[in-house]
């Protein structure tokens, strides 16, 4: 397990003065990259081999988004790895070490030149520890949206959306989805909530993302697709009762 301590900054808060969903996701991503750096295989660890870790999907259970100034501890651990993929949990703990955000995720190694998933190098086994998976709902095999949905304003990918792999950052898809809900007057579920994202193709600089919003049980599915209707990512946001997984 790798952990780091932080304090919620004003720049990370939304208009309510609490950690924004985008900043919350960035904390999780930062934790995994910090771990890579700590192990001596930072963000450039696989670059020389023409490879990169890419996130396929995750489920995030949010009990609370902490207010400005709160001390938090962010943790991550890889609990399973095969030659095909890796499975990694995350956690944000607030006051007195109480977990307020939990996440499970699936990752693949991507061959940049061939533009496809490839075998996980044995060198990456260094991530695997003895920690077990969190007790939370399983990762969905596939999010299937229902019905025709409603079109929201399109989003043209800008430099601010990109990460070091030169495609849209994982968290930015959720920001685009939330903007789509707001544009259509669809109220996003309040905390506690469950957020699921499945990534199916990479949006690059200048690509046009066309969101379609679909109702689902307790919330919304947002299909983020290209002009031809091929999906970049599906974002599902659902209300969750206290204690529910």
Secondary structure, 3 states (H helix, E strand, C coil): CEEEEEECCHHHECCCCEECHHHHHHHHHHHHHHHHHHCCCCCCCCHHHCEEEEEEEEEEEECCCCECCCEEEEEEEEEEECCCCEEEEEEEECHHHCEEEEEEEEEEEEECCCCEEECCCHHHHHHECCCCCCCCCCCCCCCCCCCCCEECCCEECCHHHECCCCCECHHHHHHHHHHHHHHCCCCCCCCCEEEEEEECCCCCCCCEEEEEEEEECCEEEEEEECCCCCEEEEEEEEECCCCCC
